[in-house]
Structure formats: C-alpha cells, structure tokens
Amino acid sequence: MKKLNIVLTFLFFCISASAQESDIGYRTTDVGAEFLNYKDGNFFGLHLGFNAKLHHSFHTSLGYYAAGDETPENYYNKSKGGLGLNLGYRYYVKPRPDGFFIGVKANLFTNKVMLNTQTPEGPYTSSILIPALQTGYMFLINDMFFITPSIEAGMKTNLQQKINTDKNKSVFLAGISCGFKI
C-alpha cells in the first residue's frame, strides 16, 4: 500500500507539472512582410517565423534585393537587384514570442554586375553574405498582429571571387517586419 501511495503521488506531481508548463507560452507561425535597409541597398520580402512554445524562434525571408549604389568603385550593377534570402534565430526574453529579443541572422543578396576594367568583364553574379547579430522588439497587438523593428550589425563578404572590394566590411542594417500570427 505504501508503494502504491508513493507511485500515485509521483504521478500526481508529474501530471500537475506538465499541466503548468502547457499554460506558459504558445506555438505560433508568423506571416508577414519584411523590409531591410543598409547603405548598399534595400530588401523587400515575405517573412515567415516559426515560434517554439518558450523563448525560441526561427525565421526566414525570401524576396527582392534592390541594389542601392549604381556605380560602386570596381563594378557596376547590371540588373540593379536580385534575389534576397534571410535565415535567423531569435531568443525572446519573455516566455512567449513577443517583446525584446536577441539573435543571429544570415542575409544573402544576389545581383548581376559587370567589372570595371580596361575591357569590361562579366556579367558575374554578386553574392553578398552578411552574417549578423540582431536585436529588436516585437510589438504584439491583440495577440494576433505584430510589428517588429530590429537592428543588425554584421560583416559583409562577397562570395564571388572576382569581386574583392566587398570583403570583410562591417555593416549596420535596420529593418522592420509586420504581419499576423497564425
């Protein structure tokens, strides 16, 4: 009988502990639009966020990168823009996915360019990679709509071997995303 009481007490504590955990936070998926700006261009894209129940979120964006400077030093932008892709992770201070967060993010922007040499070379596909640290604040309206301003600081590298002017430059990005939680 004593063993039965111990087992029942243990089961009671396990069930009550799991019930309390389920009341904190909630899993959501964020769907919306994202805009990023930095000195060499702008990014406009579709934002998707996959939020865990407690603290964690993974997000991605796919869209268009509009090259800002039409006449850089050693090359010129042939297509004035191209595909943009972002992938990141956020840790929210609150248990649920809203409020202040910190995270990491990788931005990849592509663009067709021609090299400025004595005989113009190209076109080459410029692939700008910007791994960055990110911070921001998600404003949640009626537990359904969100507006998220954020800032990022990272290192810009061009993955195209022929374009060496974009190697290891520090950059600052400012952005905003908005949409709804489903």
MDAnalysis code that builds the backbone (N, CA, C; Angstrom):
import MDAnalysis as mda
import numpy as np

u = mda.Universe.empty(546, n_residues=182, atom_resindex=np.repeat(np.arange(182), 3), trajectory=True)
u.add_TopologyAttr("name", ["N", "CA", "C"] * 182)
u.add_TopologyAttr("resid", np.arange(1, 183))
u.add_TopologyAttr("resname", ["MET", "LYS", "LYS", "LEU", "ASN", "ILE", "VAL", "LEU", "THR", "PHE", "LEU", "PHE", "PHE", "CYS", "ILE", "SER", "ALA", "SER", "ALA", "GLN", "GLU", "SER", "ASP", "ILE", "GLY", "TYR", "ARG", "THR", "THR", "ASP", "VAL", "GLY", "ALA", "GLU", "PHE", "LEU", "ASN", "TYR", "LYS", "ASP", "GLY", "ASN", "PHE", "PHE", "GLY", "LEU", "HIS", "LEU", "GLY", "PHE", "ASN", "ALA", "LYS", "LEU", "HIS", "HIS", "SER", "PHE", "HIS", "THR", "SER", "LEU", "GLY", "TYR", "TYR", "ALA", "ALA", "GLY", "ASP", "GLU", "THR", "PRO", "GLU", "ASN", "TYR", "TYR", "ASN", "LYS", "SER", "LYS", "GLY", "GLY", "LEU", "GLY", "LEU", "ASN", "LEU", "GLY", "TYR", "ARG", "TYR", "TYR", "VAL", "LYS", "PRO", "ARG", "PRO", "ASP", "GLY", "PHE", "PHE", "ILE", "GLY", "VAL", "LYS", "ALA", "ASN", "LEU", "PHE", "THR", "ASN", "LYS", "VAL", "MET", "LEU", "ASN", "THR", "GLN", "THR", "PRO", "GLU", "GLY", "PRO", "TYR", "THR", "SER", "SER", "ILE", "LEU", "ILE", "PRO", "ALA", "LEU", "GLN", "THR", "GLY", "TYR", "MET", "PHE", "LEU", "ILE", "ASN", "ASP", "MET", "PHE", "PHE", "ILE", "THR", "PRO", "SER", "ILE", "GLU", "ALA", "GLY", "MET", "LYS", "THR", "ASN", "LEU", "GLN", "GLN", "LYS", "ILE", "ASN", "THR", "ASP", "LYS", "ASN", "LYS", "SER", "VAL", "PHE", "LEU", "ALA", "GLY", "ILE", "SER", "CYS", "GLY", "PHE", "LYS", "ILE"])
u.atoms.positions = np.array([
    [0.824, -1.194, 0.000],
    [0.000, 0.000, 0.000],
    [0.861, 1.249, 0.000],
    [1.953, 1.213, 0.754],
    [2.846, 2.357, 0.847],
    [3.467, 2.657, -0.524],
    [3.827, 1.590, -1.283],
    [4.400, 1.772, -2.618],
    [3.373, 2.378, -3.565],
    [2.133, 1.965, -3.452],
    [1.074, 2.498, -4.294],
    [0.881, 3.994, -4.039],
    [0.921, 4.404, -2.763],
    [0.800, 5.827, -2.428],
    [1.964, 6.639, -3.003],
    [3.163, 6.080, -2.945],
    [4.335, 6.775, -3.486],
    [4.208, 6.921, -5.001],
    [3.796, 5.872, -5.688],
    [3.628, 5.906, -7.148],
    [2.534, 6.895, -7.537],
    [1.408, 6.874, -6.838],
    [0.317, 7.803, -7.139],
    [0.729, 9.255, -6.871],
    [1.460, 9.497, -5.807],
    [1.947, 10.849, -5.506],
    [2.902, 11.327, -6.596],
    [3.800, 10.442, -7.028],
    [4.744, 10.779, -8.087],
    [4.001, 11.108, -9.392],
    [3.005, 10.286, -9.755],
    [2.217, 10.540, -10.960],
    [1.457, 11.864, -10.863],
    [0.910, 12.148, -9.680],
    [0.193, 13.403, -9.473],
    [1.102, 14.605, -9.720],
    [2.343, 14.562, -9.184],
    [3.289, 15.654, -9.364],
    [3.708, 15.782, -10.829],
    [3.903, 14.670, -11.534],
    [4.280, 14.721, -12.949],
    [3.167, 15.328, -13.795],
    [1.938, 14.923, -13.547],
    [0.807, 15.455, -14.313],
    [0.604, 16.935, -14.035],
    [0.687, 17.338, -12.767],
    [0.490, 18.756, -12.445],
    [1.629, 19.609, -12.987],
    [2.853, 19.099, -12.998],
    [3.980, 19.853, -13.553],
    [3.826, 20.036, -15.059],
    [3.406, 18.982, -15.771],
    [3.235, 19.109, -17.219],
    [2.050, 20.007, -17.545],
    [1.034, 20.012, -16.723],
    [-0.110, 20.898, -16.955],
    [0.280, 22.351, -16.761],
    [1.140, 22.637, -15.800],
    [1.580, 24.010, -15.587],
    [2.447, 24.497, -16.741],
    [3.301, 23.632, -17.287],
    [4.149, 24.025, -18.409],
    [3.324, 24.373, -19.624],
    [2.223, 23.678, -19.859],
    [1.433, 23.924, -21.054],
    [0.701, 25.257, -20.998],
    [0.557, 25.861, -19.833],
    [-0.121, 27.139, -19.721],
    [0.784, 28.320, -20.080],
    [2.099, 28.112, -20.108],
    [3.032, 29.197, -20.396],
    [3.365, 29.183, -21.873],
    [3.238, 30.339, -22.521],
    [3.615, 30.456, -23.926],
    [2.664, 29.723, -24.854],
    [2.938, 29.838, -26.143],
    [2.155, 29.144, -27.144],
    [2.951, 29.107, -28.443],
    [2.733, 28.075, -29.234],
    [3.401, 27.935, -30.521],
    [2.636, 28.738, -31.558],
    [3.352, 29.500, -32.366],
    [2.720, 30.275, -33.426],
    [3.598, 30.259, -34.667],
    [3.007, 30.664, -35.762],
    [3.727, 30.900, -37.003],
    [3.438, 32.336, -37.417],
    [4.497, 33.098, -37.676],
    [4.357, 34.492, -38.096],
    [4.393, 34.561, -39.615],
    [3.461, 35.288, -40.200],
    [3.424, 35.500, -41.642],
    [3.291, 36.997, -41.876],
    [4.173, 37.561, -42.707],
    [4.097, 38.988, -42.958],
    [5.106, 39.451, -43.983],
    [5.399, 40.733, -43.941],
    [6.344, 41.361, -44.862],
    [7.533, 41.889, -44.073],
    [8.686, 41.957, -44.730],
    [9.900, 42.454, -44.087],
    [10.592, 43.457, -45.005],
    [11.179, 44.474, -44.389],
    [11.968, 45.476, -45.106],
    [13.285, 45.660, -44.363],
    [14.405, 45.616, -45.081],
    [15.733, 45.862, -44.516],
    [16.411, 46.949, -45.319],
    [17.141, 47.813, -44.630],
    [17.875, 48.886, -45.294],
    [19.300, 48.896, -44.785],
    [20.244, 49.036, -45.705],
    [21.627, 49.321, -45.342],
    [22.228, 50.151, -46.460],
    [23.435, 50.624, -46.286],
    [23.976, 51.647, -47.186],
    [24.089, 51.207, -48.636],
    [24.147, 49.908, -48.917],
    [24.315, 49.441, -50.292],
    [23.038, 48.936, -50.939],
    [21.911, 49.005, -50.259],
    [20.672, 48.561, -50.883],
    [19.549, 48.316, -49.900],
    [18.432, 47.855, -50.436],
    [17.232, 47.557, -49.661],
    [16.749, 46.155, -49.985],
    [16.074, 45.548, -49.019],
    [15.493, 44.224, -49.203],
    [14.014, 44.293, -48.862],
    [13.171, 43.722, -49.734],
    [11.730, 43.622, -49.527],
    [11.362, 42.150, -49.651],
    [10.696, 41.586, -48.639],
    [10.412, 40.160, -48.731],
    [9.254, 39.682, -47.895],
    [8.938, 38.413, -48.091],
    [7.921, 37.710, -47.321],
    [8.599, 37.120, -46.095],
    [8.062, 37.404, -44.911],
    [8.642, 36.978, -43.633],
    [7.837, 35.804, -43.082],
    [8.541, 34.732, -42.694],
    [7.925, 33.595, -42.013],
    [8.693, 33.330, -40.733],
    [7.996, 33.212, -39.618],
    [8.622, 32.909, -38.335],
    [7.969, 31.688, -37.713],
    [8.782, 30.791, -37.189],
    [8.293, 29.580, -36.553],
    [8.700, 29.655, -35.086],
    [7.720, 29.889, -34.228],
    [7.974, 30.140, -32.815],
    [7.724, 28.902, -31.980],
    [8.698, 28.579, -31.121],
    [8.530, 27.484, -30.167],
    [7.645, 27.962, -29.025],
    [7.296, 27.066, -28.157],
    [6.400, 27.406, -27.063],
    [7.056, 28.370, -26.069],
    [8.336, 28.190, -25.801],
    [9.017, 29.022, -24.824],
    [10.284, 29.643, -25.428],
    [10.358, 30.944, -25.500],
    [11.538, 31.755, -25.789],
    [12.084, 31.710, -27.217],
    [12.035, 30.613, -27.927],
    [12.805, 30.440, -29.157],
    [11.977, 30.666, -30.410],
    [12.658, 31.185, -31.464],
    [12.003, 31.421, -32.737],
    [13.013, 31.297, -33.868],
    [12.600, 30.667, -34.945],
    [13.389, 30.610, -36.176],
    [12.608, 31.373, -37.235],
    [13.310, 32.175, -38.026],
    [12.610, 32.960, -39.036],
    [13.399, 32.984, -40.335],
    [12.675, 33.213, -41.419],
    [13.277, 33.292, -42.740],
    [12.508, 34.299, -43.573],
    [13.171, 34.838, -44.580],
    [12.536, 35.765, -45.511],
    [13.054, 35.480, -46.907],
    [12.185, 35.624, -47.874],
    [12.539, 35.463, -49.274],
    [11.957, 36.645, -50.020],
    [12.775, 37.304, -50.851],
    [12.262, 38.466, -51.547],
    [13.230, 39.045, -52.550],
    [13.124, 40.347, -52.743],
    [13.899, 41.066, -53.753],
    [14.896, 42.003, -53.081],
    [16.138, 41.959, -53.549],
    [17.182, 42.869, -53.089],
    [17.367, 43.936, -54.165],
    [17.164, 45.192, -53.806],
    [17.353, 46.321, -54.721],
    [18.690, 46.975, -54.401],
    [19.653, 46.858, -55.341],
    [20.979, 47.439, -55.133],
    [20.862, 48.948, -55.066],
    [21.519, 49.563, -54.083],
    [21.388, 50.990, -53.870],
    [22.352, 51.829, -54.675],
    [23.631, 51.508, -54.645],
    [24.645, 52.303, -55.320],
    [24.811, 51.777, -56.735],
    [24.468, 52.597, -57.730],
    [24.515, 52.161, -59.120],
    [25.936, 52.123, -59.679],
    [26.861, 52.836, -59.090],
    [28.223, 52.876, -59.615],
    [29.244, 52.665, -58.506],
    [29.368, 51.436, -57.978],
    [30.415, 51.186, -56.996],
    [31.799, 51.361, -57.626],
    [32.810, 51.259, -56.817],
    [34.172, 51.565, -57.228],
    [34.689, 50.689, -58.370],
    [34.593, 49.377, -58.253],
    [35.212, 48.470, -59.215],
    [34.232, 47.706, -60.101],
    [32.936, 47.927, -59.946],
    [31.956, 47.246, -60.779],
    [30.692, 48.084, -60.854],
    [29.827, 47.763, -61.820],
    [28.536, 48.443, -61.860],
    [27.432, 47.398, -61.902],
    [26.306, 47.748, -61.337],
    [25.179, 46.836, -61.216],
    [24.459, 46.752, -62.552],
    [24.445, 45.569, -63.121],
    [23.793, 45.380, -64.402],
    [22.286, 45.215, -64.248],
    [21.867, 44.435, -63.258],
    [20.439, 44.150, -63.101],
    [19.760, 45.018, -62.042],
    [20.517, 45.810, -61.319],
    [20.005, 46.717, -60.266],
    [19.284, 45.982, -59.134],
    [19.471, 44.672, -59.035],
    [18.857, 43.921, -57.956],
    [18.782, 42.450, -58.269],
    [18.283, 41.696, -57.315],
    [18.167, 40.258, -57.498],
    [17.507, 39.610, -56.299],
    [17.716, 38.319, -56.184],
    [17.110, 37.523, -55.124],
    [17.742, 37.828, -53.772],
    [16.929, 37.860, -52.736],
    [17.406, 38.032, -51.370],
    [16.832, 36.943, -50.487],
    [17.637, 36.473, -49.542],
    [17.225, 35.398, -48.639],
    [17.809, 35.666, -47.259],
    [17.003, 35.489, -46.214],
    [17.447, 35.660, -44.830],
    [17.063, 34.424, -44.036],
    [17.911, 34.074, -43.077],
    [17.637, 32.956, -42.182],
    [18.174, 33.326, -40.809],
    [17.366, 33.135, -39.757],
    [17.826, 33.564, -38.443],
    [17.184, 32.843, -37.280],
    [17.710, 33.147, -36.101],
    [17.233, 32.605, -34.825],
    [17.085, 33.761, -33.845],
    [16.012, 33.738, -33.071],
    [15.784, 34.748, -32.034],
    [15.511, 34.069, -30.701],
    [16.019, 34.707, -29.643],
    [15.716, 34.289, -28.279],
    [14.949, 35.429, -27.626],
    [13.695, 35.181, -27.250],
    [12.863, 36.195, -26.612],
    [13.059, 36.165, -25.103],
    [13.102, 37.331, -24.481],
    [13.272, 37.427, -23.041],
    [12.024, 36.899, -22.325],
    [10.854, 37.236, -22.844],
    [9.608, 36.704, -22.286],
    [9.436, 35.254, -22.709],
    [8.659, 34.484, -21.951],
    [8.437, 33.090, -22.356],
    [7.737, 32.961, -23.711],
    [6.805, 33.845, -24.007],
    [6.119, 33.747, -25.291],
    [6.828, 34.620, -26.333],
    [6.598, 34.399, -27.622],
    [7.350, 35.111, -28.663],
    [6.851, 36.530, -28.920],
    [7.139, 37.413, -27.985],
    [6.929, 38.844, -28.194],
    [7.818, 39.594, -27.216],
    [7.978, 40.882, -27.436],
    [8.837, 41.683, -26.582],
    [10.259, 41.741, -27.103],
    [11.196, 41.985, -26.200],
    [12.609, 42.145, -26.546],
    [13.232, 40.802, -26.940],
    [14.091, 40.824, -27.958],
    [14.787, 39.611, -28.374],
    [16.211, 39.928, -28.805],
    [17.049, 38.899, -28.776],
    [18.390, 38.946, -29.351],
    [18.513, 37.714, -30.242],
    [19.404, 37.803, -31.229],
    [19.524, 36.658, -32.119],
    [20.661, 36.789, -33.102],
    [20.717, 35.842, -34.006],
    [21.695, 35.824, -35.087],
    [20.933, 35.674, -36.396],
    [21.541, 36.183, -37.467],
    [20.868, 36.163, -38.754],
    [21.898, 36.119, -39.865],
    [21.581, 35.445, -40.952],
    [22.424, 35.428, -42.144],
    [21.606, 35.963, -43.306],
    [22.124, 36.993, -43.969],
    [21.472, 37.605, -45.128],
    [22.285, 37.259, -46.365],
    [21.616, 36.860, -47.448],
    [22.275, 36.595, -48.715],
    [21.550, 37.383, -49.793],
    [22.276, 38.273, -50.470],
    [21.707, 39.110, -51.524],
    [22.468, 38.859, -52.820],
    [21.752, 38.634, -53.928],
    [22.389, 38.394, -55.214],
    [22.080, 39.532, -56.171],
    [22.985, 39.706, -57.160],
    [22.874, 40.810, -58.095],
    [23.817, 40.546, -59.262],
    [23.409, 40.863, -60.489],
    [24.287, 40.747, -61.660],
    [25.118, 42.021, -61.786],
    [26.443, 41.851, -61.933],
    [27.352, 43.003, -62.025],
    [28.325, 42.810, -63.186],
    [28.885, 43.917, -63.649],
    [29.962, 43.942, -64.642],
    [31.161, 44.600, -63.978],
    [32.342, 44.020, -64.146],
    [33.561, 44.588, -63.561],
    [34.059, 45.749, -64.398],
    [34.518, 46.828, -63.737],
    [35.110, 47.978, -64.411],
    [36.598, 47.725, -64.604],
    [36.956, 47.198, -65.727],
    [38.361, 47.001, -66.080],
    [38.569, 47.639, -67.443],
    [39.779, 47.545, -68.008],
    [40.019, 48.145, -69.327],
    [39.131, 47.502, -70.376],
    [38.911, 46.214, -70.273],
    [37.897, 45.542, -71.085],
    [36.862, 45.006, -70.104],
    [35.644, 45.569, -70.094],
    [34.641, 45.164, -69.101],
    [34.442, 43.652, -69.075],
    [34.425, 43.098, -67.867],
    [34.247, 41.664, -67.669],
    [32.885, 41.393, -67.052],
    [32.315, 40.283, -67.458],
    [31.076, 39.877, -66.821],
    [30.057, 39.442, -67.833],
    [28.834, 39.330, -67.448],
    [28.302, 39.607, -66.115],
    [28.610, 38.487, -65.124],
    [28.806, 38.873, -63.891],
    [29.023, 37.949, -62.791],
    [27.860, 38.092, -61.818],
    [27.597, 37.028, -61.095],
    [26.573, 37.095, -60.058],
    [27.251, 37.442, -58.735],
    [26.984, 38.637, -58.266],
    [27.486, 39.071, -56.967],
    [26.624, 38.420, -55.889],
    [27.247, 37.737, -54.947],
    [26.531, 37.085, -53.850],
    [27.046, 37.653, -52.539],
    [26.306, 38.586, -51.981],
    [26.713, 39.267, -50.756],
    [26.165, 38.494, -49.558],
    [27.060, 38.034, -48.701],
    [26.682, 37.324, -47.474],
    [26.966, 38.228, -46.286],
    [25.948, 38.413, -45.434],
    [26.096, 39.245, -44.240],
    [25.632, 38.453, -43.021],
    [26.550, 37.757, -42.326],
    [26.177, 37.183, -41.034],
    [26.142, 38.299, -39.992],
    [25.114, 38.311, -39.150],
    [24.932, 39.458, -38.257],
    [24.337, 39.050, -36.913],
    [24.570, 39.901, -35.915],
    [23.880, 39.831, -34.628],
    [22.678, 40.758, -34.722],
    [21.565, 40.334, -34.156],
    [20.318, 41.080, -34.307],
    [19.680, 41.314, -32.948],
    [19.028, 42.457, -32.804],
    [18.218, 42.730, -31.623],
    [17.018, 43.567, -32.058],
    [15.968, 43.506, -31.268],
    [14.767, 44.267, -31.604],
    [13.673, 44.031, -30.583],
    [12.478, 44.468, -30.947],
    [11.331, 44.351, -30.052],
    [10.102, 44.028, -30.889],
    [9.390, 42.973, -30.519],
    [8.154, 42.622, -31.214],
    [6.974, 43.190, -30.442],
    [6.267, 44.125, -31.072],
    [5.034, 44.676, -30.512],
    [3.903, 43.767, -30.961],
    [3.164, 43.228, -30.006],
    [2.071, 42.314, -30.299],
    [0.757, 43.040, -30.031],
    [-0.110, 43.062, -31.021],
    [-1.396, 43.758, -30.923],
    [-2.498, 42.707, -30.943],
    [-3.273, 42.619, -29.863],
    [-4.387, 41.671, -29.716],
    [-3.965, 40.222, -29.914],
    [-2.760, 39.872, -29.527],
    [-2.227, 38.512, -29.670],
    [-2.321, 37.980, -31.095],
    [-2.446, 38.880, -32.072],
    [-2.637, 38.418, -33.434],
    [-1.732, 39.128, -34.433],
    [-1.576, 40.423, -34.314],
    [-0.782, 41.203, -35.253],
    [0.534, 41.621, -34.592],
    [1.599, 41.692, -35.383],
    [2.888, 42.087, -34.832],
    [3.556, 43.136, -35.717],
    [4.332, 43.987, -35.059],
    [5.217, 44.958, -35.711],
    [6.556, 44.812, -35.006],
    [7.607, 44.551, -35.782],
    [8.899, 44.240, -35.189],
    [10.013, 45.088, -35.799],
    [10.372, 46.207, -35.169],
    [11.577, 46.917, -35.610],
    [12.816, 46.191, -35.080],
    [13.885, 46.188, -35.875],
    [15.101, 45.499, -35.455],
    [16.323, 46.200, -36.048],
    [17.470, 45.947, -35.424],
    [18.752, 46.420, -35.938],
    [19.711, 45.242, -35.972],
    [20.662, 45.311, -36.910],
    [21.638, 44.243, -37.072],
    [23.007, 44.846, -37.305],
    [24.025, 44.174, -36.822],
    [25.409, 44.550, -37.083],
    [26.135, 43.286, -37.527],
    [26.836, 43.385, -38.673],
    [27.494, 42.199, -39.191],
    [28.666, 42.520, -40.090],
    [29.191, 41.474, -40.721],
    [30.323, 41.589, -41.637],
    [29.867, 41.209, -43.038],
    [30.129, 42.097, -43.994],
    [29.742, 41.887, -45.386],
    [30.889, 41.229, -46.146],
    [30.579, 40.145, -46.850],
    [31.552, 39.449, -47.688],
    [30.875, 39.092, -49.000],
    [31.583, 39.303, -50.108],
    [31.059, 38.904, -51.406],
    [31.627, 37.533, -51.735],
    [30.750, 36.574, -51.975],
    [31.178, 35.214, -52.247],
    [31.713, 35.045, -53.666],
    [31.496, 36.021, -54.546],
    [32.051, 35.994, -55.899],
    [33.540, 36.318, -55.808],
    [34.392, 35.398, -56.228],
    [35.840, 35.547, -56.078],
    [36.401, 36.738, -56.851],
    [35.788, 37.107, -57.971],
    [36.296, 38.207, -58.803],
    [36.068, 39.576, -58.162],
    [35.108, 39.667, -57.233],
    [34.776, 40.956, -56.610],
    [35.379, 40.966, -55.207],
    [36.542, 41.573, -55.073],
    [37.219, 41.559, -53.774],
    [37.067, 42.870, -53.005],
    [36.295, 43.827, -53.520],
    [36.122, 45.091, -52.800],
    [35.134, 44.966, -51.645],
    [34.298, 43.943, -51.650],
    [33.282, 43.775, -50.610],
    [33.716, 42.810, -49.512],
    [34.976, 42.519, -49.379],
    [35.441, 41.544, -48.393],
    [35.540, 42.163, -47.005],
    [34.910, 41.529, -46.035],
    [35.042, 41.833, -44.607],
    [34.824, 43.306, -44.256],
    [33.753, 43.868, -44.731],
    [33.370, 45.221, -44.341],
    [32.277, 45.124, -43.289],
    [32.378, 45.920, -42.248],
    [31.323, 45.915, -41.237],
    [30.142, 46.736, -41.756],
    [28.948, 46.247, -41.502],
    [27.733, 46.917, -41.961],
    [26.719, 46.961, -40.828],
    [25.829, 47.910, -40.930],
    [24.740, 48.105, -39.989],
    [23.450, 48.065, -40.797],
    [22.487, 47.241, -40.401],
    [21.209, 47.115, -41.088],
    [20.080, 47.481, -40.136],
    [19.099, 48.168, -40.648],
    [17.895, 48.499, -39.875],
    [16.708, 47.921, -40.627],
    [15.771, 47.350, -39.891],
    [14.649, 46.725, -40.567],
    [13.372, 46.762, -39.763],
    [12.315, 46.354, -40.431],
    [11.009, 46.246, -39.788],
    [10.245, 45.117, -40.475],
    [9.519, 44.373, -39.687],
    [8.620, 43.356, -40.239],
    [7.273, 43.519, -39.557],
    [6.237, 43.193, -40.284],
    [4.890, 43.266, -39.725],
    [4.024, 42.191, -40.374],
    [3.017, 41.766, -39.661],
    [2.137, 40.726, -40.169],
    [1.236, 40.200, -39.083],
    [0.878, 38.928, -39.173],
    [-0.035, 38.343, -38.202],
    [0.450, 36.956, -37.804],
    [-0.012, 36.502, -36.658],
    [0.321, 35.186, -36.106],
    [-0.813, 34.216, -36.408],
    [-0.435, 33.034, -36.848],
    [-1.458, 32.011, -37.102],
    [-1.151, 30.784, -36.273],
])
